Amino acid sequence: MAVQFTLEEYPLYDEAFAKGMAKGDVKRLLRLIERRVGTVPDNVAERVRNGSAEDFDRWFDAIGDSGNLTAAELDSILDLRTN
């Protein structure tokens, strides 16, 4: 007999699941960026790793919807400031 439980009943499992999903989101977004613009600079990877769930939704949409994505456009999407 299988044991069943919900994540709401066990908040630590819920938190672990959320962290696992977040790592997967980071990995997928970095892969998408790499496929679109080439090598991912360290400052871009750091910005992605520090993004919120809302950031990820916005970034996936913007990067996916962009035609010919340039590094400057990527910086703008991620709100990076270039000097």
Biopython code that builds the backbone (N, CA, C, O; Angstrom):
import numpy as np
from Bio.PDB.StructureBuilder import StructureBuilder

atoms = [
    (1, "MET", "N", (0.823, -1.177, 0.000)),
    (1, "MET", "CA", (0.000, 0.000, 0.000)),
    (1, "MET", "C", (0.878, 1.255, 0.000)),
    (1, "MET", "O", (1.784, 1.391, 0.823)),
    (2, "ALA", "N", (0.602, 2.154, -0.919)),
    (2, "ALA", "CA", (1.390, 3.385, -1.047)),
    (2, "ALA", "C", (0.932, 4.411, -0.018)),
    (2, "ALA", "O", (-0.253, 4.525, 0.293)),
    (3, "VAL", "N", (1.888, 5.142, 0.493)),
    (3, "VAL", "CA", (1.588, 6.215, 1.425)),
    (3, "VAL", "C", (1.363, 7.484, 0.608)),
    (3, "VAL", "O", (2.158, 7.806, -0.276)),
    (4, "GLN", "N", (0.286, 8.200, 0.900)),
    (4, "GLN", "CA", (-0.010, 9.432, 0.192)),
    (4, "GLN", "C", (-0.010, 10.600, 1.160)),
    (4, "GLN", "O", (-0.457, 10.475, 2.300)),
    (5, "PHE", "N", (0.488, 11.721, 0.707)),
    (5, "PHE", "CA", (0.435, 12.947, 1.493)),
    (5, "PHE", "C", (0.454, 14.114, 0.524)),
    (5, "PHE", "O", (0.826, 13.965, -0.640)),
    (6, "THR", "N", (0.056, 15.261, 1.008)),
    (6, "THR", "CA", (0.092, 16.466, 0.183)),
    (6, "THR", "C", (1.239, 17.341, 0.660)),
    (6, "THR", "O", (1.648, 17.277, 1.819)),
    (7, "LEU", "N", (1.746, 18.150, -0.243)),
    (7, "LEU", "CA", (2.844, 19.037, 0.127)),
    (7, "LEU", "C", (2.406, 20.067, 1.157)),
    (7, "LEU", "O", (3.222, 20.534, 1.952)),
    (8, "GLU", "N", (1.133, 20.424, 1.149)),
    (8, "GLU", "CA", (0.639, 21.383, 2.135)),
    (8, "GLU", "C", (0.739, 20.818, 3.556)),
    (8, "GLU", "O", (0.911, 21.570, 4.515)),
    (9, "GLU", "N", (0.633, 19.509, 3.686)),
    (9, "GLU", "CA", (0.714, 18.880, 5.004)),
    (9, "GLU", "C", (2.148, 18.843, 5.536)),
    (9, "GLU", "O", (2.368, 18.745, 6.743)),
    (10, "TYR", "N", (3.097, 18.919, 4.645)),
    (10, "TYR", "CA", (4.508, 18.816, 5.015)),
    (10, "TYR", "C", (5.283, 19.981, 4.404)),
    (10, "TYR", "O", (5.845, 19.848, 3.317)),
    (11, "PRO", "N", (5.317, 21.124, 5.096)),
    (11, "PRO", "CA", (5.935, 22.323, 4.521)),
    (11, "PRO", "C", (7.404, 22.153, 4.139)),
    (11, "PRO", "O", (7.869, 22.801, 3.201)),
    (12, "LEU", "N", (8.140, 21.303, 4.839)),
    (12, "LEU", "CA", (9.544, 21.115, 4.464)),
    (12, "LEU", "C", (9.672, 20.472, 3.092)),
    (12, "LEU", "O", (10.573, 20.821, 2.328)),
    (13, "TYR", "N", (8.789, 19.541, 2.771)),
    (13, "TYR", "CA", (8.790, 18.948, 1.433)),
    (13, "TYR", "C", (8.416, 19.990, 0.394)),
    (13, "TYR", "O", (8.991, 20.031, -0.694)),
    (14, "ASP", "N", (7.447, 20.830, 0.735)),
    (14, "ASP", "CA", (7.012, 21.889, -0.166)),
    (14, "ASP", "C", (8.172, 22.838, -0.458)),
    (14, "ASP", "O", (8.388, 23.226, -1.606)),
    (15, "GLU", "N", (8.912, 23.206, 0.574)),
    (15, "GLU", "CA", (10.056, 24.098, 0.407)),
    (15, "GLU", "C", (11.138, 23.432, -0.439)),
    (15, "GLU", "O", (11.712, 24.072, -1.321)),
    (16, "ALA", "N", (11.417, 22.176, -0.186)),
    (16, "ALA", "CA", (12.426, 21.452, -0.967)),
    (16, "ALA", "C", (11.999, 21.347, -2.429)),
    (16, "ALA", "O", (12.822, 21.504, -3.330)),
    (17, "PHE", "N", (10.725, 21.083, -2.662)),
    (17, "PHE", "CA", (10.201, 20.997, -4.022)),
    (17, "PHE", "C", (10.366, 22.338, -4.737)),
    (17, "PHE", "O", (10.782, 22.379, -5.895)),
    (18, "ALA", "N", (10.039, 23.437, -4.044)),
    (18, "ALA", "CA", (10.154, 24.772, -4.632)),
    (18, "ALA", "C", (11.605, 25.091, -4.979)),
    (18, "ALA", "O", (11.876, 25.659, -6.037)),
    (19, "LYS", "N", (12.534, 24.735, -4.103)),
    (19, "LYS", "CA", (13.954, 24.976, -4.378)),
    (19, "LYS", "C", (14.417, 24.172, -5.587)),
    (19, "LYS", "O", (15.188, 24.665, -6.409)),
    (20, "GLY", "N", (13.946, 22.941, -5.691)),
    (20, "GLY", "CA", (14.294, 22.119, -6.844)),
    (20, "GLY", "C", (13.756, 22.699, -8.131)),
    (20, "GLY", "O", (14.439, 22.694, -9.155)),
    (21, "MET", "N", (12.534, 23.200, -8.083)),
    (21, "MET", "CA", (11.945, 23.837, -9.266)),
    (21, "MET", "C", (12.729, 25.088, -9.638)),
    (21, "MET", "O", (12.974, 25.339, -10.818)),
    (22, "ALA", "N", (13.124, 25.875, -8.640)),
    (22, "ALA", "CA", (13.870, 27.103, -8.904)),
    (22, "ALA", "C", (15.195, 26.790, -9.599)),
    (22, "ALA", "O", (15.574, 27.478, -10.546)),
    (23, "LYS", "N", (15.896, 25.762, -9.138)),
    (23, "LYS", "CA", (17.152, 25.381, -9.771)),
    (23, "LYS", "C", (16.918, 24.953, -11.215)),
    (23, "LYS", "O", (17.710, 25.274, -12.101)),
    (24, "GLY", "N", (15.835, 24.233, -11.446)),
    (24, "GLY", "CA", (15.497, 23.820, -12.800)),
    (24, "GLY", "C", (15.165, 24.993, -13.685)),
    (24, "GLY", "O", (15.531, 25.003, -14.861)),
    (25, "ASP", "N", (14.467, 26.001, -13.139)),
    (25, "ASP", "CA", (14.151, 27.208, -13.901)),
    (25, "ASP", "C", (15.421, 27.946, -14.294)),
    (25, "ASP", "O", (15.553, 28.403, -15.429)),
    (26, "VAL", "N", (16.348, 28.061, -13.363)),
    (26, "VAL", "CA", (17.625, 28.731, -13.637)),
    (26, "VAL", "C", (18.348, 28.009, -14.769)),
    (26, "VAL", "O", (18.818, 28.635, -15.719)),
    (27, "LYS", "N", (18.428, 26.709, -14.658)),
    (27, "LYS", "CA", (19.131, 25.907, -15.657)),
    (27, "LYS", "C", (18.498, 26.066, -17.048)),
    (27, "LYS", "O", (19.205, 26.227, -18.043)),
    (28, "ARG", "N", (17.162, 26.020, -17.106)),
    (28, "ARG", "CA", (16.463, 26.156, -18.391)),
    (28, "ARG", "C", (16.626, 27.547, -18.986)),
    (28, "ARG", "O", (16.833, 27.684, -20.192)),
    (29, "LEU", "N", (16.537, 28.581, -18.152)),
    (29, "LEU", "CA", (16.669, 29.938, -18.671)),
    (29, "LEU", "C", (18.090, 30.197, -19.159)),
    (29, "LEU", "O", (18.279, 30.819, -20.203)),
    (30, "LEU", "N", (19.085, 29.729, -18.418)),
    (30, "LEU", "CA", (20.473, 29.896, -18.863)),
    (30, "LEU", "C", (20.722, 29.145, -20.175)),
    (30, "LEU", "O", (21.460, 29.621, -21.037)),
    (31, "ARG", "N", (20.115, 27.994, -20.316)),
    (31, "ARG", "CA", (20.252, 27.230, -21.570)),
    (31, "ARG", "C", (19.604, 27.983, -22.730)),
    (31, "ARG", "O", (20.159, 28.033, -23.827)),
    (32, "LEU", "N", (18.437, 28.565, -22.490)),
    (32, "LEU", "CA", (17.757, 29.341, -23.516)),
    (32, "LEU", "C", (18.605, 30.545, -23.925)),
    (32, "LEU", "O", (18.754, 30.835, -25.112)),
    (33, "ILE", "N", (19.153, 31.238, -22.938)),
    (33, "ILE", "CA", (20.005, 32.395, -23.231)),
    (33, "ILE", "C", (21.216, 31.967, -24.037)),
    (33, "ILE", "O", (21.588, 32.635, -25.002)),
    (34, "GLU", "N", (21.831, 30.864, -23.653)),
    (34, "GLU", "CA", (23.008, 30.370, -24.375)),
    (34, "GLU", "C", (22.659, 30.042, -25.820)),
    (34, "GLU", "O", (23.440, 30.333, -26.726)),
    (35, "ARG", "N", (21.512, 29.449, -26.040)),
    (35, "ARG", "CA", (21.093, 29.099, -27.406)),
    (35, "ARG", "C", (20.783, 30.342, -28.229)),
    (35, "ARG", "O", (20.941, 30.335, -29.450)),
    (36, "ARG", "N", (20.343, 31.405, -27.567)),
    (36, "ARG", "CA", (19.951, 32.608, -28.295)),
    (36, "ARG", "C", (21.122, 33.549, -28.555)),
    (36, "ARG", "O", (21.206, 34.130, -29.637)),
    (37, "VAL", "N", (22.035, 33.717, -27.586)),
    (37, "VAL", "CA", (23.107, 34.716, -27.741)),
    (37, "VAL", "C", (24.516, 34.148, -27.616)),
    (37, "VAL", "O", (25.487, 34.887, -27.785)),
    (38, "GLY", "N", (24.652, 32.872, -27.329)),
    (38, "GLY", "CA", (25.991, 32.289, -27.184)),
    (38, "GLY", "C", (26.378, 32.165, -25.722)),
    (38, "GLY", "O", (25.521, 32.005, -24.852)),
    (39, "THR", "N", (27.661, 32.238, -25.460)),
    (39, "THR", "CA", (28.187, 32.077, -24.108)),
    (39, "THR", "C", (27.516, 33.060, -23.149)),
    (39, "THR", "O", (27.377, 34.244, -23.453)),
    (40, "VAL", "N", (27.105, 32.554, -21.995)),
    (40, "VAL", "CA", (26.427, 33.376, -21.000)),
    (40, "VAL", "C", (27.474, 34.022, -20.095)),
    (40, "VAL", "O", (28.199, 33.323, -19.388)),
    (41, "PRO", "N", (27.558, 35.362, -20.114)),
    (41, "PRO", "CA", (28.515, 36.049, -19.237)),
    (41, "PRO", "C", (28.187, 35.807, -17.765)),
    (41, "PRO", "O", (27.038, 35.538, -17.415)),
    (42, "ASP", "N", (29.195, 35.904, -16.914)),
    (42, "ASP", "CA", (29.015, 35.663, -15.481)),
    (42, "ASP", "C", (27.971, 36.586, -14.863)),
    (42, "ASP", "O", (27.184, 36.154, -14.021)),
    (43, "ASN", "N", (27.958, 37.861, -15.276)),
    (43, "ASN", "CA", (26.998, 38.797, -14.674)),
    (43, "ASN", "C", (25.560, 38.428, -15.049)),
    (43, "ASN", "O", (24.641, 38.664, -14.265)),
    (44, "VAL", "N", (25.356, 37.857, -16.225)),
    (44, "VAL", "CA", (24.025, 37.409, -16.642)),
    (44, "VAL", "C", (23.624, 36.184, -15.827)),
    (44, "VAL", "O", (22.504, 36.118, -15.321)),
    (45, "ALA", "N", (24.519, 35.223, -15.696)),
    (45, "ALA", "CA", (24.223, 34.012, -14.924)),
    (45, "ALA", "C", (23.897, 34.366, -13.476)),
    (45, "ALA", "O", (22.982, 33.793, -12.886)),
    (46, "GLU", "N", (24.639, 35.303, -12.908)),
    (46, "GLU", "CA", (24.382, 35.711, -11.524)),
    (46, "GLU", "C", (23.009, 36.372, -11.401)),
    (46, "GLU", "O", (22.270, 36.106, -10.453)),
    (47, "ARG", "N", (22.672, 37.231, -12.358)),
    (47, "ARG", "CA", (21.362, 37.901, -12.333)),
    (47, "ARG", "C", (20.235, 36.873, -12.412)),
    (47, "ARG", "O", (19.239, 36.984, -11.696)),
    (48, "VAL", "N", (20.389, 35.884, -13.274)),
    (48, "VAL", "CA", (19.369, 34.840, -13.426)),
    (48, "VAL", "C", (19.240, 34.038, -12.135)),
    (48, "VAL", "O", (18.128, 33.749, -11.692)),
    (49, "ARG", "N", (20.356, 33.683, -11.538)),
    (49, "ARG", "CA", (20.317, 32.900, -10.285)),
    (49, "ARG", "C", (19.619, 33.659, -9.162)),
    (49, "ARG", "O", (19.050, 33.044, -8.259)),
    (50, "ASN", "N", (19.659, 34.986, -9.210)),
    (50, "ASN", "CA", (19.061, 35.804, -8.150)),
    (50, "ASN", "C", (17.650, 36.277, -8.481)),
    (50, "ASN", "O", (17.068, 37.055, -7.725)),
    (51, "GLY", "N", (17.095, 35.821, -9.593)),
    (51, "GLY", "CA", (15.774, 36.263, -10.013)),
    (51, "GLY", "C", (14.647, 35.645, -9.203)),
    (51, "GLY", "O", (14.789, 34.562, -8.634)),
    (52, "SER", "N", (13.528, 36.349, -9.160)),
    (52, "SER", "CA", (12.333, 35.857, -8.486)),
    (52, "SER", "C", (11.490, 35.043, -9.472)),
    (52, "SER", "O", (11.785, 35.002, -10.667)),
    (53, "ALA", "N", (10.464, 34.413, -8.969)),
    (53, "ALA", "CA", (9.549, 33.655, -9.845)),
    (53, "ALA", "C", (8.922, 34.576, -10.882)),
    (53, "ALA", "O", (8.756, 34.185, -12.037)),
    (54, "GLU", "N", (8.574, 35.788, -10.485)),
    (54, "GLU", "CA", (7.993, 36.758, -11.417)),
    (54, "GLU", "C", (9.009, 37.165, -12.475)),
    (54, "GLU", "O", (8.665, 37.322, -13.647)),
    (55, "ASP", "N", (10.275, 37.336, -12.056)),
    (55, "ASP", "CA", (11.338, 37.653, -13.014)),
    (55, "ASP", "C", (11.433, 36.561, -14.071)),
    (55, "ASP", "O", (11.500, 36.855, -15.265)),
    (56, "PHE", "N", (11.441, 35.292, -13.633)),
    (56, "PHE", "CA", (11.568, 34.180, -14.573)),
    (56, "PHE", "C", (10.452, 34.190, -15.600)),
    (56, "PHE", "O", (10.700, 34.003, -16.791)),
    (57, "ASP", "N", (9.227, 34.407, -15.150)),
    (57, "ASP", "CA", (8.095, 34.460, -16.093)),
    (57, "ASP", "C", (8.297, 35.564, -17.116)),
    (57, "ASP", "O", (8.128, 35.350, -18.316)),
    (58, "ARG", "N", (8.660, 36.749, -16.633)),
    (58, "ARG", "CA", (8.869, 37.889, -17.529)),
    (58, "ARG", "C", (10.032, 37.638, -18.490)),
    (58, "ARG", "O", (9.932, 37.913, -19.685)),
    (59, "TRP", "N", (11.139, 37.109, -17.951)),
    (59, "TRP", "CA", (12.318, 36.875, -18.782)),
    (59, "TRP", "C", (12.075, 35.797, -19.830)),
    (59, "TRP", "O", (12.456, 35.975, -20.987)),
    (60, "PHE", "N", (11.450, 34.681, -19.455)),
    (60, "PHE", "CA", (11.149, 33.627, -20.430)),
    (60, "PHE", "C", (10.312, 34.180, -21.572)),
    (60, "PHE", "O", (10.587, 33.916, -22.743)),
    (61, "ASP", "N", (9.275, 34.958, -21.219)),
    (61, "ASP", "CA", (8.404, 35.520, -22.246)),
    (61, "ASP", "C", (9.171, 36.469, -23.155)),
    (61, "ASP", "O", (9.078, 36.370, -24.378)),
    (62, "ALA", "N", (9.927, 37.385, -22.565)),
    (62, "ALA", "CA", (10.639, 38.384, -23.354)),
    (62, "ALA", "C", (11.712, 37.755, -24.239)),
    (62, "ALA", "O", (11.855, 38.133, -25.402)),
    (63, "ILE", "N", (12.455, 36.812, -23.705)),
    (63, "ILE", "CA", (13.510, 36.161, -24.490)),
    (63, "ILE", "C", (12.901, 35.287, -25.567)),
    (63, "ILE", "O", (13.394, 35.257, -26.694)),
    (64, "GLY", "N", (11.838, 34.577, -25.235)),
    (64, "GLY", "CA", (11.168, 33.730, -26.209)),
    (64, "GLY", "C", (10.503, 34.521, -27.318)),
    (64, "GLY", "O", (10.472, 34.071, -28.464)),
    (65, "ASP", "N", (9.968, 35.696, -26.997)),
    (65, "ASP", "CA", (9.261, 36.513, -27.977)),
    (65, "ASP", "C", (10.180, 37.355, -28.851)),
    (65, "ASP", "O", (9.762, 37.838, -29.903)),
    (66, "SER", "N", (11.426, 37.537, -28.428)),
    (66, "SER", "CA", (12.328, 38.397, -29.189)),
    (66, "SER", "C", (12.748, 37.723, -30.487)),
    (66, "SER", "O", (12.933, 36.508, -30.546)),
    (67, "GLY", "N", (12.891, 38.531, -31.512)),
    (67, "GLY", "CA", (13.299, 38.002, -32.811)),
    (67, "GLY", "C", (14.764, 37.601, -32.802)),
    (67, "GLY", "O", (15.105, 36.469, -32.458)),
    (68, "ASN", "N", (15.617, 38.521, -33.177)),
    (68, "ASN", "CA", (17.052, 38.297, -33.212)),
    (68, "ASN", "C", (17.640, 38.931, -31.959)),
    (68, "ASN", "O", (17.977, 40.115, -31.964)),
    (69, "LEU", "N", (17.765, 38.162, -30.897)),
    (69, "LEU", "CA", (18.186, 38.675, -29.595)),
    (69, "LEU", "C", (19.666, 39.022, -29.600)),
    (69, "LEU", "O", (20.514, 38.182, -29.902)),
    (70, "THR", "N", (19.961, 40.260, -29.265)),
    (70, "THR", "CA", (21.350, 40.698, -29.142)),
    (70, "THR", "C", (21.738, 40.732, -27.667)),
    (70, "THR", "O", (20.881, 40.661, -26.787)),
    (71, "ALA", "N", (23.026, 40.841, -27.412)),
    (71, "ALA", "CA", (23.502, 40.936, -26.026)),
    (71, "ALA", "C", (22.948, 42.187, -25.362)),
    (71, "ALA", "O", (22.604, 42.146, -24.180)),
    (72, "ALA", "N", (22.850, 43.300, -26.088)),
    (72, "ALA", "CA", (22.310, 44.542, -25.527)),
    (72, "ALA", "C", (20.835, 44.379, -25.167)),
    (72, "ALA", "O", (20.394, 44.861, -24.124)),
    (73, "GLU", "N", (20.073, 43.703, -26.024)),
    (73, "GLU", "CA", (18.661, 43.459, -25.731)),
    (73, "GLU", "C", (18.509, 42.547, -24.519)),
    (73, "GLU", "O", (17.618, 42.747, -23.693)),
    (74, "LEU", "N", (19.376, 41.553, -24.415)),
    (74, "LEU", "CA", (19.349, 40.661, -23.258)),
    (74, "LEU", "C", (19.624, 41.444, -21.980)),
    (74, "LEU", "O", (18.943, 41.247, -20.973)),
    (75, "ASP", "N", (20.624, 42.335, -22.013)),
    (75, "ASP", "CA", (20.924, 43.180, -20.856)),
    (75, "ASP", "C", (19.705, 44.006, -20.461)),
    (75, "ASP", "O", (19.410, 44.166, -19.277)),
    (76, "SER", "N", (19.005, 44.525, -21.456)),
    (76, "SER", "CA", (17.809, 45.321, -21.197)),
    (76, "SER", "C", (16.700, 44.468, -20.580)),
    (76, "SER", "O", (16.040, 44.900, -19.635)),
    (77, "ILE", "N", (16.496, 43.277, -21.102)),
    (77, "ILE", "CA", (15.472, 42.366, -20.565)),
    (77, "ILE", "C", (15.758, 42.017, -19.114)),
    (77, "ILE", "O", (14.851, 41.989, -18.283)),
    (78, "LEU", "N", (17.017, 41.753, -18.815)),
    (78, "LEU", "CA", (17.402, 41.354, -17.460)),
    (78, "LEU", "C", (17.658, 42.551, -16.555)),
    (78, "LEU", "O", (18.023, 42.382, -15.392)),
    (79, "ASP", "N", (17.467, 43.764, -17.080)),
    (79, "ASP", "CA", (17.690, 45.002, -16.331)),
    (79, "ASP", "C", (19.127, 45.125, -15.879)),
    (79, "ASP", "O", (19.389, 45.606, -14.776)),
    (80, "LEU", "N", (20.065, 44.700, -16.709)),
    (80, "LEU", "CA", (21.478, 44.839, -16.392)),
    (80, "LEU", "C", (21.955, 46.207, -16.853)),
    (80, "LEU", "O", (21.512, 46.719, -17.881)),
    (81, "ARG", "N", (22.826, 46.768, -16.113)),
    (81, "ARG", "CA", (23.395, 48.073, -16.480)),
    (81, "ARG", "C", (24.803, 47.844, -17.014)),
    (81, "ARG", "O", (25.674, 47.338, -16.305)),
    (82, "THR", "N", (25.014, 48.220, -18.263)),
    (82, "THR", "CA", (26.360, 48.081, -18.829)),
    (82, "THR", "C", (27.091, 49.401, -18.686)),
    (82, "THR", "O", (26.506, 50.470, -18.856)),
    (83, "ASN", "N", (28.369, 49.319, -18.374)),
    (83, "ASN", "CA", (29.175, 50.530, -18.219)),
    (83, "ASN", "C", (30.096, 50.695, -19.398)),
    (83, "ASN", "O", (30.859, 51.659, -19.455)),
]
sb = StructureBuilder()
sb.init_structure("model")
sb.init_model(0)
sb.init_chain("A")
sb.init_seg("    ")
for serial, (resi, resn, name, xyz) in enumerate(atoms, 1):
    if name == "N":
        sb.init_residue(resn, " ", resi, " ")
    sb.init_atom(name, np.array(xyz, "f"), 0.0, 1.0, " ", f" {name:<3s}", serial, name[0])
structure = sb.get_structure()
